[in-house]
Amino acid sequence: MAGKSSRLASGLALSVAAALLAAPGAAAAPPQDKGQAKVPLERQVLPAGDGFASFNGGTTGGAGAGQDRVYDVETRFQLQAALAEAGQEPKIIRVHGEVLGNADAAGNPLTCEDYAEGTGYTLEGYLAAYDPAVYGWDREPEGELEDARLRAAARQKQTMLTSVPSNTTIVGATPQATLRGLSLQVNGSSNVIIRNLNHAAVSDCFPQWDPTDGAAGNWNSEYDMVQIINRAENVWVDHNHYTDAPGFDDLAPEYFGRPFQQHDGSVDITNGSDLVTVSYNRFEDRDKLMLIGSTDSTNRGDVGRLRVTMHHNEFVNIGQRAPRVRFGQVDVYNNHFVIAENARVPFVYSLGAGFESHLWAEANAFTVPAGFDPARIIGHYKGTRITTTANTVNGHKADLRSLYNAAAPADKQLTADTSWQPTARTKVSPAQAIPSLLKKNTGPIFTSSSSR
């Protein structure tokens, strides 16, 4: 047995080595920083003063990687092998084509049924076991079928959840580079750059039914597209596109009278994480977007952290959490929020003022349909203050906080936040200019000379 194990380990090492290809590359500079015009895309760093991620020495990702730590990847196995091989060393990952998160080592797609095989889980069996008419409404699922669901879920998690260590740049080699069904987790890491990627269809095969969640119960899923968690810091998320396509929420079936929710957040920042800049991304047709702080409790290390800058992003037909904030100082400026009359995702709110939040929204543009009540832009979630200044609704200046307060009851009024003021910013443009300024400049738009 020992000899066989050695041969398997040797074969795996050879397959990993063959999968990791190193090559130089170059790309045009992002429009927001002309100073990097001659720097290859994968070696660009966050410009000085560009949001909270420029604090603490700045965010450089893997810019200092040697050529033996520059990887071109086309499959999940190659991506995860590259990250594991380089560990904490500076590294650059260039993504080519479409990388499937739910795939085997050779890149062959895996289905939910593949994960469930041999675990004892079937959706039909789960529905029968926990039908509220049989199981009741007063306790979460437990027992044989819930245990089977957990086994199947663990298989999917082990496959598609990808941990990103410190000192990493992950970048799309072309505007078509895509992570499909793959969740990136920045767990306690620092100095990470994620750029120029399409991020699509991150779906939980095995949501849990919770009859105690709300008045009518809910299906709860895992896997954010990007999860920044457990005191991760200095993270730059830039020029990416986030979508559920093709499995949009409105196409999901209903079980027990509730949507079978298989999607979670786009970019969630929780558990004491800090110093994050989110810029020039396009978020489209998603419900839950960006949760900054996941609990009102102070035992997650959030107090004094969760400092996030969001600028020059497009939020197109987003349901909620753009962002929802607890505790943190969050600077939201020069973004474009688009709410269409026929949006497939029901609108709930954009700016969520949560417990002990410090949200500053300045010079953002909101494009809304006729008859839309701008008082709905702000959502109250135990917050007490928010700063909104120089924002526009359909090109006209609008005092968002005053509009909210005029419609809100006395116990949910929001005061201006005088406790802080953002300082780390790029140029702040008038809100009226933002829709045209961002047109064709958000999401993945760069090409590296490593493309093939």
Backbone torsions as a table, in degrees:
resi	resn	phi	psi	omega
1	MET	NA	-37.9	-178.9
2	ALA	-62.3	-41.7	179.7
3	GLY	-63.5	-40.8	178.9
4	LYS	-63.0	-42.5	179.4
5	SER	-61.7	-40.5	179.8
6	SER	-63.4	-42.8	179.6
7	ARG	-63.5	-39.9	179.2
8	LEU	-64.4	-42.9	179.7
9	ALA	-64.3	-41.6	179.1
10	SER	-64.1	-41.5	179.0
11	GLY	-64.2	-38.3	178.3
12	LEU	-64.8	-43.2	179.5
13	ALA	-60.6	-41.5	178.8
14	LEU	-64.8	-40.3	-179.6
15	SER	-67.3	-36.4	176.9
16	VAL	-65.1	-45.4	-178.9
17	ALA	-61.1	-40.4	179.1
18	ALA	-67.5	-27.9	-177.1
19	ALA	-78.3	-20.9	-173.5
20	LEU	-101.8	108.9	-175.8
21	LEU	-110.0	130.7	179.0
22	ALA	-106.4	135.9	178.9
23	ALA	-158.7	147.1	178.0
24	PRO	-75.9	164.2	178.9
25	GLY	-161.3	166.8	178.6
26	ALA	-148.0	162.2	-178.7
27	ALA	-158.5	164.8	175.3
28	ALA	-70.1	159.6	-179.5
29	ALA	-81.8	153.8	174.6
30	PRO	-67.5	149.0	-175.7
31	PRO	-63.5	-22.1	-176.9
32	GLN	-83.9	-4.7	-178.2
33	ASP	-147.0	85.2	-177.6
34	LYS	-66.4	-19.2	-179.2
35	GLY	-65.5	-16.5	-179.9
36	GLN	-99.4	16.2	-171.4
37	ALA	-57.1	-32.6	-176.1
38	LYS	-100.8	5.3	179.5
39	VAL	-93.3	129.5	177.1
40	PRO	-53.2	142.9	-176.9
41	LEU	-47.3	-47.7	-173.8
42	GLU	-71.5	-14.6	179.9
43	ARG	-107.2	7.0	175.4
44	GLN	-73.0	147.3	-178.8
45	VAL	-120.3	165.3	176.9
46	LEU	-64.4	126.2	179.1
47	PRO	-61.0	150.0	177.9
48	ALA	-58.9	137.9	177.6
49	GLY	78.6	4.9	-177.7
50	ASP	-89.9	77.8	174.0
51	GLY	79.6	-177.6	-174.8
52	PHE	-62.3	-29.2	-179.6
53	ALA	-68.3	-8.6	175.2
54	SER	-84.7	-8.7	176.5
55	PHE	-73.7	171.2	171.2
56	ASN	60.6	36.6	179.4
57	GLY	90.0	-3.1	176.7
58	GLY	87.8	179.1	-178.0
59	THR	-124.0	113.5	-176.7
60	THR	-115.3	-10.3	179.7
61	GLY	56.4	-131.0	-179.6
62	GLY	-99.4	22.7	-174.0
63	ALA	-55.1	-31.0	-178.5
64	GLY	-89.6	13.6	-177.1
65	ALA	-64.8	140.9	168.8
66	GLY	-72.4	164.7	-177.2
67	GLN	-62.7	-22.8	177.0
68	ASP	-77.9	-1.8	177.2
69	ARG	-121.5	28.0	172.2
70	VAL	-113.1	120.4	-171.7
71	TYR	-122.2	138.1	170.7
72	ASP	-107.0	124.6	-173.6
73	VAL	-126.6	148.3	179.7
74	GLU	-129.1	-7.4	-179.4
75	THR	-136.2	162.7	175.5
76	ARG	-58.6	-43.3	-179.3
77	PHE	-59.4	-44.3	179.1
78	GLN	-63.7	-42.7	179.4
79	LEU	-60.7	-50.9	-177.1
80	GLN	-68.3	-35.0	178.1
81	ALA	-66.5	-39.8	178.8
82	ALA	-63.1	-45.3	179.7
83	LEU	-63.3	-39.5	-179.7
84	ALA	-69.6	-40.8	-177.7
85	GLU	-64.8	-43.3	-177.0
86	ALA	-80.0	-25.8	179.3
87	GLY	58.2	-128.7	-177.6
88	GLN	-84.8	-5.3	179.7
89	GLU	-67.0	153.2	173.2
90	PRO	-57.4	133.1	-176.5
91	LYS	-148.5	151.7	177.9
92	ILE	-124.0	128.2	177.1
93	ILE	-115.1	116.8	175.4
94	ARG	-102.1	122.0	-176.7
95	VAL	-94.6	130.4	178.9
96	HIS	-117.5	137.3	175.7
97	GLY	66.6	-148.4	-178.1
98	GLU	-109.4	117.3	177.9
99	VAL	-97.0	119.5	-179.2
100	LEU	-89.9	123.2	176.7
101	GLY	-71.6	-37.9	178.7
102	ASN	-93.3	78.5	-177.0
103	ALA	-153.2	156.4	177.1
104	ASP	-81.6	-175.7	-175.1
105	ALA	-61.3	-26.3	179.7
106	ALA	-88.3	-2.3	-179.6
107	GLY	92.3	6.2	178.7
108	ASN	-76.4	134.5	-176.0
109	PRO	-61.2	143.2	172.4
110	LEU	-112.9	138.2	179.5
111	THR	-99.5	169.5	174.7
112	CYS	-60.1	-35.3	178.7
113	GLU	-65.8	-35.0	176.6
114	ASP	-62.1	-43.6	179.3
115	TYR	-65.6	-37.0	-175.1
116	ALA	-78.6	-18.5	-175.0
117	GLU	-56.9	126.4	176.9
118	GLY	82.9	-1.5	-179.1
119	THR	-93.3	-16.8	-175.1
120	GLY	91.4	-0.4	-178.5
121	TYR	-92.3	133.6	162.7
122	THR	-137.6	146.9	179.1
123	LEU	-62.3	-40.5	-179.6
124	GLU	-60.8	-43.1	179.2
125	GLY	-66.3	-38.5	-180.0
126	TYR	-65.1	-44.1	179.2
127	LEU	-62.8	-40.0	179.9
128	ALA	-67.1	-39.1	-175.8
129	ALA	-71.3	-33.5	-172.1
130	TYR	-117.2	20.4	171.4
131	ASP	-56.7	122.0	-177.5
132	PRO	-55.6	-26.8	178.3
133	ALA	-65.9	-22.1	179.8
134	VAL	-107.2	-46.9	-172.8
135	TYR	-85.2	-28.0	-178.9
136	GLY	99.1	179.9	-173.6
137	TRP	-116.5	0.0	-166.7
138	ASP	-104.6	5.5	179.4
139	ARG	-153.0	150.6	178.0
140	GLU	-71.4	155.8	-179.0
141	PRO	-59.8	138.7	172.9
142	GLU	-149.7	157.6	-179.8
143	GLY	117.1	-166.5	-169.9
144	GLU	-59.1	-47.2	-176.3
145	LEU	-72.4	-33.6	175.1
146	GLU	-67.6	-39.6	176.1
147	ASP	-62.6	-39.4	177.9
148	ALA	-64.8	-41.1	177.1
149	ARG	-59.5	-43.0	179.9
150	LEU	-63.0	-37.8	178.3
151	ARG	-65.7	-44.2	179.1
152	ALA	-65.6	-41.7	179.7
153	ALA	-62.3	-37.5	179.2
154	ALA	-63.6	-34.9	177.6
155	ARG	-65.1	-44.9	178.8
156	GLN	-64.5	-43.9	-178.5
157	LYS	-59.6	-43.7	-179.4
158	GLN	-62.0	-27.0	-176.9
159	THR	-87.3	-54.8	-166.6
160	MET	-97.6	-15.5	177.3
161	LEU	-80.6	120.8	-172.8
162	THR	-118.0	115.8	-179.6
163	SER	-81.4	133.8	-178.7
164	VAL	-108.7	112.7	-179.7
165	PRO	-77.1	175.7	-179.3
166	SER	-63.9	158.3	173.4
167	ASN	61.7	49.9	-175.8
168	THR	-126.3	136.9	165.4
169	THR	-116.2	123.1	171.8
170	ILE	-114.0	123.0	-172.7
171	VAL	-140.8	141.4	174.1
172	GLY	-74.5	131.5	-178.9
173	ALA	-72.2	-24.0	176.6
174	THR	-140.4	167.4	176.5
175	PRO	-64.6	-12.3	179.2
176	GLN	-91.8	-7.3	-178.1
177	ALA	-60.3	132.7	-170.5
178	THR	-138.6	136.8	165.3
179	LEU	-104.3	111.5	-177.4
180	ARG	-111.7	119.4	178.2
181	GLY	71.4	23.1	-178.1
182	LEU	-122.0	126.6	-178.7
183	SER	-99.7	127.4	176.3
184	LEU	-96.2	128.9	-179.9
185	GLN	-120.4	115.2	174.6
186	VAL	-97.2	90.8	-168.8
187	ASN	-105.0	97.3	180.0
188	GLY	72.6	5.1	-178.9
189	SER	-84.7	165.0	176.6
190	SER	-136.4	156.0	176.1
191	ASN	64.5	66.8	-176.2
192	VAL	-127.5	136.1	176.6
193	ILE	-122.5	130.2	176.7
194	ILE	-127.0	113.9	-171.2
195	ARG	-142.2	153.7	164.9
196	ASN	60.9	38.7	-177.7
197	LEU	-122.9	144.6	163.3
198	ASN	-87.9	129.2	-178.8
199	HIS	-122.3	113.8	-168.3
200	ALA	-135.9	149.9	163.9
201	ALA	54.1	48.1	172.8
202	VAL	-85.0	105.7	-170.9
203	SER	-127.1	138.2	176.2
204	ASP	-87.3	117.7	179.0
205	CYS	-66.8	-23.3	-167.4
206	PHE	-132.6	63.6	176.7
207	PRO	-60.1	152.6	177.7
208	GLN	-98.2	134.5	172.2
209	TRP	-82.0	130.0	177.0
210	ASP	-128.9	100.0	-178.0
211	PRO	-68.5	-14.7	-178.6
212	THR	-91.8	-1.4	-178.5
213	ASP	-87.6	99.4	-178.7
214	GLY	80.9	-176.2	-175.2
215	ALA	-72.8	-26.0	-175.2
216	ALA	-122.1	11.3	-178.2
217	GLY	78.0	165.6	178.8
218	ASN	-153.7	153.2	168.0
219	TRP	-90.8	126.5	-176.9
220	ASN	-115.9	132.3	-177.2
221	SER	-116.9	165.7	175.7
222	GLU	-111.1	-179.8	170.9
223	TYR	80.0	91.8	166.4
224	ASP	-74.0	157.9	174.0
225	MET	-64.4	-46.2	171.0
226	VAL	-131.0	122.8	178.7
227	GLN	-114.7	117.9	178.7
228	ILE	-109.3	112.2	-162.6
229	ILE	-145.7	157.7	170.1
230	ASN	59.6	58.2	174.4
231	ARG	64.1	25.1	168.8
232	ALA	-62.8	149.1	-179.8
233	GLU	-152.8	161.6	-176.6
234	ASN	55.1	72.8	179.4
235	VAL	-125.8	131.2	178.5
236	TRP	-117.5	118.2	178.8
237	VAL	-113.9	112.8	-164.9
238	ASP	-144.2	136.5	173.0
239	HIS	56.0	45.1	174.2
240	ASN	-112.4	163.4	176.9
241	HIS	-121.6	128.1	-176.8
242	TYR	-118.7	124.0	-178.5
243	THR	-153.1	155.0	174.4
244	ASP	-90.5	-1.7	-175.2
245	ALA	-52.9	138.9	1.6
246	PRO	-93.3	1.6	-174.2
247	GLY	-94.2	63.1	-176.1
248	PHE	-65.1	154.9	-176.8
249	ASP	-58.9	-35.3	-176.5
250	ASP	-72.1	-8.8	176.6
251	LEU	-94.6	-5.6	-176.7
252	ALA	-73.2	147.0	175.2
253	PRO	-73.5	168.0	172.9
254	GLU	-112.1	137.1	172.5
255	TYR	-129.2	136.5	-176.1
256	PHE	57.8	30.1	177.2
257	GLY	77.8	9.4	-179.1
258	ARG	-127.7	146.3	178.6
259	PRO	-60.3	139.1	177.3
260	PHE	-78.9	85.5	-170.8
261	GLN	-79.2	117.5	-179.0
262	GLN	-111.6	3.4	-176.6
263	HIS	-118.4	146.7	174.8
264	ASP	-118.5	-140.1	-171.9
265	GLY	-80.9	168.1	174.5
266	SER	-86.9	-61.7	177.0
267	VAL	-133.9	98.3	-180.0
268	ASP	-100.1	139.2	-174.8
269	ILE	-128.1	108.3	-169.0
270	THR	-143.3	176.9	172.8
271	ASN	53.4	55.0	173.1
272	GLY	74.2	14.1	175.6
273	SER	-70.5	163.8	-168.3
274	ASP	-162.2	157.2	171.7
275	LEU	60.2	69.1	-177.7
276	VAL	-124.1	135.8	172.7
277	THR	-118.6	126.4	179.8
278	VAL	-119.3	112.4	-169.5
279	SER	-140.7	145.8	172.4
280	TYR	54.3	32.5	174.7
281	ASN	-96.2	159.9	174.0
282	ARG	-120.5	117.7	177.4
283	PHE	-107.5	128.8	-169.1
284	GLU	-141.9	131.1	172.3
285	ASP	53.1	47.4	176.5
286	ARG	-125.8	152.2	178.4
287	ASP	-85.5	-78.7	-178.4
288	LYS	-81.7	125.4	-171.3
289	LEU	-108.6	-69.5	-171.3
290	MET	-139.5	108.8	177.4
291	LEU	-98.2	120.0	178.6
292	ILE	-113.8	99.0	-171.6
293	GLY	92.9	119.2	-170.5
294	SER	-103.9	-3.6	-178.4
295	THR	-154.0	153.3	175.7
296	ASP	-77.3	-11.4	-179.5
297	SER	-69.6	150.1	178.1
298	THR	-93.5	7.2	-175.0
299	ASN	-90.3	7.7	177.9
300	ARG	-99.9	3.5	179.3
301	GLY	77.2	23.0	-175.7
302	ASP	-81.2	-28.4	-174.5
303	VAL	-62.0	126.7	-179.8
304	GLY	82.8	0.8	179.6
305	ARG	-125.6	-152.0	-178.1
306	LEU	57.0	43.1	176.4
307	ARG	-91.3	118.3	-170.8
308	VAL	-136.0	138.4	171.9
309	THR	-113.3	131.0	176.5
310	MET	-124.6	114.1	-179.3
311	HIS	-144.0	147.5	176.5
312	HIS	56.6	39.0	172.5
313	ASN	-102.0	155.1	171.3
314	GLU	-109.2	127.2	177.4
315	PHE	-114.2	102.9	-172.6
316	VAL	-109.1	112.6	178.3
317	ASN	54.8	55.8	178.3
318	ILE	-99.5	137.6	-177.1
319	GLY	-75.1	-47.0	-172.7
320	GLN	-166.2	171.5	175.6
321	ARG	63.1	57.9	179.6
322	ALA	-124.6	51.4	3.2
323	PRO	-107.3	179.5	163.0
324	ARG	-111.4	127.8	-168.2
325	VAL	-121.1	137.9	164.6
326	ARG	-123.7	139.0	172.0
327	PHE	66.6	-50.7	-164.3
328	GLY	-70.8	159.9	166.6
329	GLN	-87.2	118.5	-175.6
330	VAL	-128.6	119.5	-177.9
331	ASP	-101.0	114.7	-177.3
332	VAL	-117.2	104.8	-177.2
333	TYR	-140.3	149.4	175.3
334	ASN	55.9	38.6	173.5
335	ASN	-102.5	159.2	176.8
336	HIS	-117.3	119.2	178.2
337	PHE	-105.6	120.4	-177.6
338	VAL	-115.4	123.5	179.0
339	ILE	-123.2	108.8	-177.1
340	ALA	-89.2	151.6	-180.0
341	GLU	-63.2	-34.8	-177.1
342	ASN	-103.5	27.7	-178.0
343	ALA	-58.9	139.1	-179.1
344	ARG	-78.3	-16.0	176.7
345	VAL	-105.5	120.4	179.8
346	PRO	-61.0	134.5	179.9
347	PHE	-79.4	134.0	176.0
348	VAL	-112.4	-57.7	175.5
349	TYR	-167.8	169.8	174.8
350	SER	-106.9	-58.4	-173.0
351	LEU	-101.1	111.3	-175.6
352	GLY	-101.0	113.0	179.1
353	ALA	-89.8	100.0	-178.0
354	GLY	-98.8	-171.8	-173.9
355	PHE	-56.3	124.0	177.1
356	GLU	55.4	29.6	-179.0
357	SER	-80.8	155.1	177.1
358	HIS	-133.2	84.9	-172.8
359	LEU	-105.8	127.0	-179.7
360	TRP	-119.4	113.5	-177.9
361	ALA	-115.8	114.7	-173.7
362	GLU	-136.0	135.5	172.6
363	ALA	55.2	42.6	173.1
364	ASN	-99.3	149.8	178.6
365	ALA	-108.6	131.5	176.2
366	PHE	-115.7	123.0	176.9
367	THR	-110.0	114.6	-170.5
368	VAL	-130.5	159.1	179.9
369	PRO	-77.2	165.0	177.2
370	ALA	-58.7	137.4	178.1
371	GLY	86.8	-4.4	179.3
372	PHE	-71.9	135.5	-179.6
373	ASP	-91.0	110.5	-177.6
374	PRO	-65.8	-11.2	174.3
375	ALA	-62.8	-19.8	-178.3
376	ARG	-79.5	-9.8	-176.7
377	ILE	-63.1	-35.2	178.6
378	ILE	-97.2	134.3	175.0
379	GLY	-112.5	137.2	-177.9
380	HIS	-99.0	120.2	179.8
381	TYR	-135.5	60.6	179.5
382	LYS	77.4	7.2	176.3
383	GLY	-75.6	162.8	179.3
384	THR	-125.1	-10.4	-174.9
385	ARG	-152.4	156.1	175.2
386	ILE	-165.2	143.8	174.3
387	THR	-106.9	125.2	174.5
388	THR	-130.2	123.3	-176.5
389	THR	-146.5	138.7	173.4
390	ALA	61.1	27.5	175.3
391	ASN	-87.5	161.3	178.3
392	THR	-129.1	151.3	170.7
393	VAL	-122.4	116.9	-175.8
394	ASN	51.5	42.4	174.9
395	GLY	85.0	-5.9	-178.5
396	HIS	-107.4	137.2	179.3
397	LYS	-58.4	139.0	-177.2
398	ALA	-142.6	130.1	175.1
399	ASP	-86.2	92.3	-171.4
400	LEU	-62.4	-38.5	-179.4
401	ARG	-66.8	-42.8	178.5
402	SER	-64.6	-39.3	177.9
403	LEU	-63.3	-42.8	177.0
404	TYR	-61.3	-50.8	-176.2
405	ASN	-60.5	-34.6	-179.5
406	ALA	-63.7	-25.4	-178.2
407	ALA	-103.8	-10.2	-173.6
408	ALA	-93.0	151.1	176.3
409	PRO	-69.0	166.9	-174.8
410	ALA	-59.9	-34.3	-176.1
411	ASP	-82.9	1.5	178.7
412	LYS	-125.4	23.2	176.9
413	GLN	-70.0	149.0	179.7
414	LEU	-118.5	130.6	177.0
415	THR	-95.6	166.0	174.9
416	ALA	-69.6	142.6	-179.4
417	ASP	-91.2	108.4	-179.8
418	THR	-102.4	10.5	-174.2
419	SER	-81.9	-14.6	-177.9
420	TRP	-161.1	170.3	175.3
421	GLN	-150.3	131.8	-178.8
422	PRO	-63.3	144.4	178.5
423	THR	-126.1	-32.0	-175.4
424	ALA	-89.5	95.2	-177.0
425	ARG	-141.0	153.8	164.7
426	THR	-81.5	-167.4	178.7
427	LYS	-60.7	133.3	176.4
428	VAL	-98.8	115.7	-179.5
429	SER	-93.7	157.3	174.6
430	PRO	-59.5	142.5	-177.4
431	ALA	-57.7	-32.7	-179.0
432	GLN	-60.9	-26.6	-177.1
433	ALA	-86.7	-12.2	-169.4
434	ILE	-65.5	-44.9	-178.9
435	PRO	-56.0	-45.0	179.9
436	SER	-74.9	-33.4	179.4
437	LEU	-63.4	-38.3	-176.5
438	LEU	-87.2	-15.0	-178.8
439	LYS	-57.4	121.8	179.8
440	LYS	70.0	10.8	-179.8
441	ASN	-117.1	3.7	176.7
442	THR	-109.4	163.0	-177.5
443	GLY	75.9	-174.5	-178.0
444	PRO	-71.6	120.1	-178.2
445	ILE	-133.6	1.0	-173.9
446	PHE	-103.3	157.4	175.0
447	THR	-132.0	128.2	176.1
448	SER	-89.4	151.1	177.6
449	SER	-69.1	-7.2	175.8
450	SER	-80.6	-5.2	-177.9
451	SER	-62.4	151.7	-177.7
452	ARG	-151.1	NA	NA
